[in-house]
Amino acid sequence: MSGSAEGFPEGEIPARYKFFSPQAWRCYALFLLGAALIGVAATLFTWLEHWSGKYLDWANETSWVIPFVTAPLGLMLIIFIRDRVFDGTQGTGIPQTIAALKMPAGPTRRYLLSIRIAIGKFFLTALGLFCGASIGREGPTVQIGASILSSISHLAKFPRQLVERGLILGGGAAGIAASFNAPVAGTVFAFEEIGRSFEKHNASTIVLTVAISCQVVLWCLGGFYLFYGEVDTALVTVTGWAALLLIAVLLGALGGLFAKCLLFLAGRCVNLWVTHPYRMAGLLGLIIGLIGLASGGLSYGSGYEHAKQILIDGEQLPWFYPFTRMLATFATLMSGIPGGLFDPTLSAGAGFGQLFADWFPTVPPQAIILLAMVSFFSGVVQSPITSATILVEMTSAYEMILPLLIAAIIAYEFSHMICRNSLYEEISETFLRVFRERHGKEMAS
């Protein structure tokens, strides 16, 4: 963590910020504890995702009725608990963290970043995983991480730039990094999407938070691991590069269309959510159940295992898998329950890659699948550098760095033609506007 005392008038640096002062060591100890807790939260989510997947497989094999019923009832229960106990936990967590950065530092941020929010986000995301919603863990871990580090800033006198932005950016970056064992991608994401700028004076805090959180995860899980597994492939032929161009254009545009439709419908359903929250939750849960029924249970859960089966194990899932995964993810995001977007989107991309691999039989299938994953993901979230970096760190496919970067950038450009605003940025603005309307007096700056 940066030991800088920036934020204080020249000549008025408090003595407590000297390296050996008790107050400085209090800050260091709290920071270390907070970063470690983010790693613990990411580890718990890893285990929860695994066991929820096992449960959903068992439930679907036992009777299609179980997940079909628990999806609508589960979403209604989540909305009930959220609105009465954990208001501020709605959504993936990343837009809420971005929104918090746009609020003035102080009590107003506690609506979105607090220990209450961290507990609620964890508990409600766990419920969502077990009721079959198509969600991942990274978004909730981002808001949990930002909440933990933002909360410790109330326990000691941290430098001003850390209180205003540095600790939130560090917690958010650690949430991404620890979820996927992708420290570089987490750091890049903090600058590219959460903060939307490079902040040199907060860089050391972000990197240290990421490093500590990832190391805690590695200790808890028993050592170094790759999120999906090792992929040894390359793109060297002209046909392969032609495939890259086609996949990036088509899936980038599809990702942009996905984001555009989501923003369009979400904006027009705000009043319905205010007036009929449980009917909306039940309806969307019913839709998730119907999609799960139509897909034979393939659309339930985060999609991590399915992506791994396609990419690493070489299994062939039904042709409709990516479409049902997209629809289930769309319905889940519309519901506003806590849950991430990364896992389901990457899983849908892997399903599309499986289809494209049949078009290009002379190109290594794993290369095609990676290109499809990065293209669709970049198209949806419009964070191309993060998209390419995270796929490389998840698979150790270092020979694919350049193709993945190019595909991600092309996909971003075509997505941007369709959806002019970043999905996370637009949701954060909408969330902030609605939140200010509901809490006008408290939010007044």
C-alpha positions as CSV (number, residue, x, y, z in Angstrom):
1,M,0.0,0.0,0.0
2,S,1.2,3.5,-0.8
3,G,2.8,5.2,2.1
4,S,2.4,8.6,0.5
5,A,0.7,11.3,2.4
6,E,-0.9,12.9,-0.6
7,G,-4.1,14.8,0.1
8,F,-2.6,17.0,2.9
9,P,-1.5,20.6,2.4
10,E,2.2,21.0,2.0
11,G,4.0,21.3,5.3
12,E,1.0,19.9,7.2
13,I,1.7,16.2,6.9
14,P,0.5,14.5,10.1
15,A,3.2,12.8,12.1
16,R,1.0,9.7,12.3
17,Y,1.9,9.0,8.6
18,K,5.6,8.5,9.3
19,F,6.5,5.0,8.6
20,F,7.2,3.9,12.2
21,S,4.3,5.8,13.8
22,P,1.6,3.7,15.5
23,Q,-1.1,5.2,13.3
24,A,0.8,4.2,10.1
25,W,1.1,0.6,11.3
26,R,-2.6,0.5,12.2
27,C,-3.3,1.5,8.6
28,Y,-1.0,-1.2,7.3
29,A,-2.5,-3.9,9.5
30,L,-6.0,-3.0,8.6
31,F,-5.1,-3.0,4.9
32,L,-3.5,-6.4,5.1
33,L,-6.5,-7.8,7.0
34,G,-8.9,-6.4,4.4
35,A,-7.0,-7.7,1.4
36,A,-6.8,-11.2,3.1
37,L,-10.6,-11.1,3.7
38,I,-11.2,-10.5,0.0
39,G,-9.2,-13.6,-0.7
40,V,-11.2,-15.6,1.8
41,A,-14.5,-14.4,0.2
42,A,-13.3,-15.4,-3.3
43,T,-12.3,-18.8,-1.9
44,L,-15.7,-19.3,-0.3
45,F,-17.4,-18.4,-3.6
46,T,-15.2,-20.9,-5.4
47,W,-16.5,-23.7,-3.1
48,L,-20.1,-22.4,-3.3
49,E,-20.0,-22.4,-7.1
50,H,-18.7,-26.0,-7.1
51,W,-21.3,-27.3,-4.6
52,S,-24.2,-25.4,-6.1
53,G,-23.3,-27.0,-9.5
54,K,-23.3,-30.5,-7.9
55,Y,-26.7,-29.7,-6.3
56,L,-28.2,-28.5,-9.5
57,D,-27.0,-31.6,-11.4
58,W,-28.6,-33.8,-8.7
59,A,-31.8,-31.8,-8.6
60,N,-32.2,-31.9,-12.4
61,E,-31.5,-35.6,-12.6
62,T,-33.8,-36.4,-9.7
63,S,-36.8,-34.4,-11.1
64,W,-37.1,-31.5,-13.5
65,V,-39.7,-30.0,-11.1
66,I,-37.1,-29.2,-8.4
67,P,-35.0,-26.5,-10.3
68,F,-38.1,-25.4,-12.2
69,V,-39.9,-24.6,-9.0
70,T,-36.9,-23.3,-7.0
71,A,-35.9,-20.8,-9.7
72,P,-39.0,-18.5,-9.4
73,L,-39.4,-19.1,-5.7
74,G,-35.7,-18.5,-5.1
75,L,-35.7,-15.2,-7.1
76,M,-38.7,-14.0,-5.1
77,L,-37.1,-14.8,-1.8
78,I,-33.9,-13.0,-2.9
79,I,-35.8,-9.9,-3.8
80,F,-37.7,-10.0,-0.5
81,I,-34.6,-10.3,1.6
82,R,-32.7,-7.8,-0.5
83,D,-35.3,-5.0,-0.3
84,R,-35.9,-5.5,3.4
85,V,-32.4,-6.1,4.8
86,F,-29.7,-5.6,2.1
87,D,-30.8,-2.7,-0.1
88,G,-27.9,-1.8,-2.3
89,T,-26.8,-5.3,-3.1
90,Q,-28.8,-5.5,-6.4
91,G,-27.1,-6.1,-9.7
92,T,-23.8,-7.7,-10.6
93,G,-21.8,-5.5,-8.2
94,I,-19.5,-3.9,-10.7
95,P,-21.9,-1.1,-11.7
96,Q,-22.6,-0.5,-8.1
97,T,-18.9,-0.1,-7.3
98,I,-18.5,2.3,-10.2
99,A,-21.5,4.3,-8.9
100,A,-19.9,4.4,-5.5
101,L,-16.8,6.1,-6.9
102,K,-19.1,8.8,-8.3
103,M,-20.5,9.6,-4.9
104,P,-18.6,11.8,-2.5
105,A,-16.6,10.0,0.1
106,G,-18.5,9.7,3.4
107,P,-21.8,8.4,4.7
108,T,-23.5,8.3,1.3
109,R,-21.2,5.6,0.0
110,R,-22.3,3.3,2.8
111,Y,-25.5,2.6,0.9
112,L,-23.3,0.7,-1.6
113,L,-20.1,-0.1,0.2
114,S,-20.3,-1.4,3.8
115,I,-19.9,-4.6,5.8
116,R,-23.7,-5.0,5.6
117,I,-23.5,-4.9,1.8
118,A,-20.6,-7.4,1.8
119,I,-22.5,-9.9,4.0
120,G,-25.7,-9.4,2.0
121,K,-24.0,-9.7,-1.4
122,F,-22.4,-13.0,-0.3
123,F,-25.5,-14.5,1.2
124,L,-27.8,-13.5,-1.7
125,T,-25.4,-14.6,-4.4
126,A,-25.1,-18.0,-2.7
127,L,-28.9,-18.3,-2.8
128,G,-28.9,-17.3,-6.5
129,L,-26.4,-20.0,-7.3
130,F,-28.4,-22.7,-5.6
131,C,-31.7,-21.7,-7.2
132,G,-30.3,-22.1,-10.7
133,A,-29.8,-18.5,-11.8
134,S,-27.2,-18.0,-14.5
135,I,-24.7,-16.0,-12.5
136,G,-21.0,-15.9,-11.7
137,R,-19.1,-14.8,-8.7
138,E,-16.7,-12.1,-9.9
139,G,-19.2,-9.1,-9.8
140,P,-20.3,-9.8,-6.2
141,T,-16.6,-10.3,-5.2
142,V,-15.8,-6.9,-6.7
143,Q,-18.5,-5.2,-4.5
144,I,-17.5,-7.2,-1.5
145,G,-13.9,-6.3,-1.9
146,A,-14.6,-2.7,-2.4
147,S,-16.9,-2.8,0.6
148,I,-14.3,-4.4,2.9
149,L,-11.5,-1.9,2.0
150,S,-13.9,1.1,2.1
151,S,-15.1,0.0,5.5
152,I,-11.6,-0.2,7.0
153,S,-11.0,3.4,5.9
154,H,-13.4,4.4,8.8
155,L,-11.2,2.7,11.3
156,A,-8.0,4.7,10.8
157,K,-6.8,7.9,9.1
158,F,-5.8,6.8,5.7
159,P,-4.4,9.2,3.1
160,R,-7.1,11.1,1.3
161,Q,-6.6,9.7,-2.2
162,L,-6.9,6.2,-0.8
163,V,-10.2,7.0,1.0
164,E,-11.6,8.7,-2.1
165,R,-10.7,6.1,-4.7
166,G,-7.6,4.0,-4.0
167,L,-9.1,1.5,-1.5
168,I,-12.2,1.0,-3.6
169,L,-10.2,0.4,-6.8
170,G,-7.9,-2.0,-4.9
171,G,-10.9,-3.9,-3.5
172,G,-12.6,-4.1,-6.9
173,A,-9.4,-5.2,-8.7
174,A,-8.8,-7.9,-6.0
175,G,-12.4,-9.2,-6.5
176,I,-11.7,-9.9,-10.2
177,A,-8.2,-11.2,-9.6
178,A,-9.0,-13.5,-6.7
179,S,-12.1,-14.9,-8.4
180,F,-10.1,-16.2,-11.4
181,N,-6.5,-16.2,-10.2
182,A,-5.9,-13.5,-12.8
183,P,-3.9,-10.7,-11.0
184,V,-2.9,-8.9,-14.2
185,A,-6.5,-8.9,-15.5
186,G,-7.8,-7.7,-12.2
187,T,-5.4,-4.8,-12.1
188,V,-6.2,-3.9,-15.7
189,F,-9.9,-4.1,-15.1
190,A,-9.6,-1.6,-12.2
191,F,-8.1,1.0,-14.6
192,E,-10.1,0.0,-17.8
193,E,-13.6,-0.3,-16.4
194,I,-14.0,0.5,-12.7
195,G,-11.9,3.7,-12.5
196,R,-11.9,4.3,-16.3
197,S,-8.5,6.0,-16.0
198,F,-4.9,5.2,-15.0
199,E,-4.2,6.5,-11.5
200,K,-0.5,6.4,-10.8
201,H,-0.9,7.5,-7.2
202,N,-3.2,4.5,-6.5
203,A,-1.4,1.9,-8.6
204,S,0.7,0.5,-5.8
205,T,-2.4,0.1,-3.5
206,I,-4.3,-1.8,-6.3
207,V,-1.3,-4.1,-7.1
208,L,-0.7,-4.9,-3.4
209,T,-4.4,-5.7,-2.8
210,V,-4.5,-8.0,-5.8
211,A,-1.3,-9.7,-4.8
212,I,-2.3,-10.4,-1.2
213,S,-5.9,-11.5,-2.1
214,C,-4.6,-13.9,-4.8
215,Q,-2.0,-15.4,-2.5
216,V,-4.7,-16.0,0.2
217,V,-6.8,-17.9,-2.4
218,L,-3.8,-20.0,-3.5
219,W,-3.1,-20.9,0.1
220,C,-6.7,-21.8,0.7
221,L,-7.0,-23.9,-2.5
222,G,-3.7,-25.7,-2.0
223,G,-1.4,-24.0,-4.5
224,F,-1.2,-22.5,-8.0
225,Y,-4.0,-23.3,-10.4
226,L,-5.4,-22.2,-13.8
227,F,-9.1,-21.3,-13.7
228,Y,-10.0,-23.5,-16.7
229,G,-6.8,-25.4,-17.2
230,E,-3.8,-25.4,-19.5
231,V,-4.4,-24.8,-23.2
232,D,-1.5,-25.3,-25.6
233,T,-2.6,-24.0,-28.9
234,A,-1.7,-21.3,-31.5
235,L,-3.0,-19.5,-34.5
236,V,-0.5,-19.7,-37.4
237,T,-2.4,-20.3,-40.7
238,V,-4.1,-17.8,-43.0
239,T,-7.4,-19.8,-42.4
240,G,-7.0,-19.3,-38.7
241,W,-6.6,-15.5,-39.1
242,A,-9.6,-15.4,-41.4
243,A,-11.6,-17.3,-38.7
244,L,-10.4,-14.7,-36.1
245,L,-11.8,-11.9,-38.2
246,L,-15.2,-13.6,-38.8
247,I,-15.6,-14.6,-35.2
248,A,-14.6,-11.2,-33.8
249,V,-17.0,-9.4,-36.1
250,L,-20.0,-11.7,-35.6
251,L,-19.7,-12.3,-31.8
252,G,-18.6,-8.7,-31.1
253,A,-21.8,-7.5,-32.8
254,L,-23.9,-10.2,-31.0
255,G,-22.4,-9.1,-27.7
256,G,-23.2,-5.5,-28.4
257,L,-26.8,-6.5,-29.3
258,F,-27.1,-8.4,-26.1
259,A,-26.0,-5.4,-24.1
260,K,-28.2,-3.0,-26.1
261,C,-31.3,-5.1,-25.6
262,L,-30.5,-5.6,-21.9
263,L,-30.2,-1.8,-21.3
264,F,-33.3,-1.1,-23.4
265,L,-35.6,-3.5,-21.6
266,A,-34.1,-2.7,-18.1
267,G,-34.7,1.0,-18.6
268,R,-38.3,0.4,-19.5
269,C,-39.0,-2.1,-16.7
270,V,-37.9,0.2,-13.8
271,N,-41.5,1.2,-13.0
272,L,-42.7,-2.4,-13.0
273,W,-39.9,-3.4,-10.6
274,V,-41.0,-0.5,-8.3
275,T,-44.7,-1.4,-8.4
276,H,-44.7,-5.2,-8.8
277,P,-41.2,-6.5,-7.6
278,Y,-42.3,-10.0,-6.7
279,R,-44.4,-10.6,-9.8
280,M,-41.4,-9.6,-11.9
281,A,-39.1,-11.8,-9.9
282,G,-41.4,-14.7,-10.1
283,L,-42.0,-14.2,-13.9
284,L,-38.3,-14.0,-14.7
285,G,-37.6,-17.0,-12.4
286,L,-40.3,-18.9,-14.3
287,I,-38.6,-18.0,-17.6
288,I,-35.2,-19.2,-16.2
289,G,-37.0,-22.5,-15.3
290,L,-38.5,-22.9,-18.7
291,I,-35.1,-22.3,-20.4
292,G,-33.6,-24.8,-18.0
293,L,-36.3,-27.3,-18.9
294,A,-35.8,-26.7,-22.6
295,S,-32.0,-27.1,-22.4
296,G,-32.1,-30.2,-20.2
297,G,-30.6,-28.3,-17.3
298,L,-27.6,-26.9,-19.2
299,S,-28.6,-23.3,-18.6
300,Y,-28.7,-23.5,-14.8
301,G,-25.8,-22.2,-12.7
302,S,-22.7,-20.2,-13.6
303,G,-21.7,-22.2,-16.8
304,Y,-18.1,-22.7,-15.6
305,E,-18.2,-26.5,-15.8
306,H,-19.7,-26.4,-19.3
307,A,-17.1,-24.0,-20.5
308,K,-14.4,-26.2,-19.1
309,Q,-16.0,-29.3,-20.7
310,I,-15.9,-27.6,-24.1
311,L,-12.5,-25.9,-23.9
312,I,-10.4,-28.4,-21.9
313,D,-12.2,-31.7,-22.1
314,G,-13.2,-31.4,-25.8
315,E,-16.8,-32.5,-25.1
316,Q,-19.5,-31.6,-27.6
317,L,-22.5,-29.9,-26.0
318,P,-25.8,-29.5,-28.0
319,W,-25.8,-26.7,-30.6
320,F,-28.4,-24.8,-28.7
321,Y,-26.3,-24.5,-25.5
322,P,-24.9,-20.9,-26.1
323,F,-28.3,-19.6,-27.0
324,T,-30.0,-21.0,-23.9
325,R,-27.1,-19.7,-21.8
326,M,-27.5,-16.3,-23.3
327,L,-31.2,-16.2,-22.7
328,A,-30.9,-17.5,-19.1
329,T,-28.2,-14.9,-18.4
330,F,-30.4,-12.2,-19.9
331,A,-33.3,-13.1,-17.7
332,T,-31.1,-13.3,-14.6
333,L,-29.6,-9.9,-15.2
334,M,-33.1,-8.4,-15.8
335,S,-34.1,-9.7,-12.4
336,G,-31.6,-7.6,-10.6
337,I,-30.5,-10.3,-8.2
338,P,-26.8,-10.2,-7.0
339,G,-24.6,-12.2,-9.4
340,G,-21.8,-11.8,-11.9
341,L,-21.7,-11.7,-15.7
342,F,-18.2,-13.0,-16.5
343,D,-18.7,-16.8,-16.0
344,P,-22.0,-17.1,-18.0
345,T,-20.8,-14.9,-20.8
346,L,-17.5,-16.8,-21.2
347,S,-19.4,-20.0,-21.1
348,A,-21.8,-18.9,-23.9
349,G,-18.7,-17.8,-25.9
350,A,-17.2,-21.3,-25.5
351,G,-20.5,-22.7,-26.8
352,F,-20.3,-20.4,-29.9
353,G,-16.7,-21.5,-30.4
354,Q,-17.7,-25.1,-30.5
355,L,-20.1,-24.2,-33.4
356,F,-17.4,-22.1,-35.3
357,A,-14.9,-25.0,-34.9
358,D,-17.1,-27.0,-37.3
359,W,-16.7,-24.3,-39.9
360,F,-12.9,-24.3,-39.7
361,P,-11.8,-27.9,-39.3
362,T,-8.2,-27.2,-40.2
363,V,-7.8,-24.7,-37.3
364,P,-7.1,-26.1,-33.8
365,P,-10.5,-26.2,-32.0
366,Q,-9.2,-24.8,-28.8
367,A,-7.9,-21.7,-30.7
368,I,-11.3,-21.2,-32.2
369,I,-13.0,-21.6,-28.8
370,L,-10.7,-19.1,-27.1
371,L,-11.3,-16.6,-29.9
372,A,-15.1,-17.0,-29.6
373,M,-14.9,-16.6,-25.8
374,V,-12.9,-13.4,-25.9
375,S,-14.9,-12.0,-28.8
376,F,-18.3,-12.5,-27.2
377,F,-17.1,-11.4,-23.7
378,S,-15.5,-8.3,-25.1
379,G,-18.6,-7.5,-27.1
380,V,-20.8,-7.7,-24.0
381,V,-18.6,-5.8,-21.4
382,Q,-16.6,-3.7,-23.9
383,S,-13.4,-4.1,-21.9
384,P,-11.1,-5.5,-24.6
385,I,-7.7,-5.5,-22.8
386,T,-9.2,-7.2,-19.7
387,S,-11.0,-9.7,-21.9
388,A,-7.8,-10.8,-23.6
389,T,-5.7,-10.8,-20.5
390,I,-8.1,-12.8,-18.4
391,L,-8.4,-15.6,-21.0
392,V,-4.6,-15.9,-21.1
393,E,-4.3,-16.0,-17.4
394,M,-7.1,-18.6,-17.1
395,T,-5.5,-20.9,-19.6
396,S,-1.8,-20.1,-19.8
397,A,-2.3,-19.9,-23.6
398,Y,0.6,-17.5,-24.1
399,E,0.9,-18.2,-27.8
400,M,-2.6,-16.8,-28.2
401,I,-1.9,-13.4,-26.6
402,L,-1.7,-11.4,-29.9
403,P,-4.7,-13.2,-31.6
404,L,-6.8,-12.7,-28.5
405,L,-6.0,-9.0,-28.2
406,I,-6.8,-8.4,-31.8
407,A,-10.0,-10.3,-31.6
408,A,-11.0,-8.5,-28.5
409,I,-10.4,-5.1,-30.0
410,I,-12.2,-5.9,-33.2
411,A,-15.1,-7.3,-31.2
412,Y,-15.2,-4.1,-29.1
413,E,-15.3,-1.9,-32.1
414,F,-18.3,-3.7,-33.7
415,S,-20.0,-3.9,-30.3
416,H,-19.5,-0.2,-29.8
417,M,-21.3,0.5,-33.1
418,I,-24.4,-1.2,-31.8
419,C,-24.2,-0.3,-28.1
420,R,-22.6,3.2,-27.8
421,N,-22.2,3.0,-24.0
422,S,-20.4,0.4,-21.9
423,L,-22.9,-2.0,-20.2
424,Y,-21.4,-1.5,-16.7
425,E,-21.1,2.3,-17.1
426,E,-24.7,2.7,-18.4
427,I,-26.1,0.5,-15.6
428,S,-24.1,2.4,-13.0
429,E,-25.6,5.7,-14.2
430,T,-29.1,4.3,-14.2
431,F,-28.6,2.8,-10.8
432,L,-27.2,6.1,-9.4
433,R,-30.1,8.0,-10.8
434,V,-32.7,5.7,-9.3
435,F,-30.8,5.5,-6.0
436,R,-30.7,9.3,-5.8
437,E,-34.4,9.5,-6.4
438,R,-35.1,7.0,-3.6
439,H,-32.6,8.6,-1.2
440,G,-32.6,12.2,-2.3
441,K,-31.9,13.8,1.0
442,E,-29.3,11.4,2.2
443,M,-27.5,11.4,-1.1
444,A,-27.4,15.2,-1.5
445,S,-23.8,16.2,-1.7
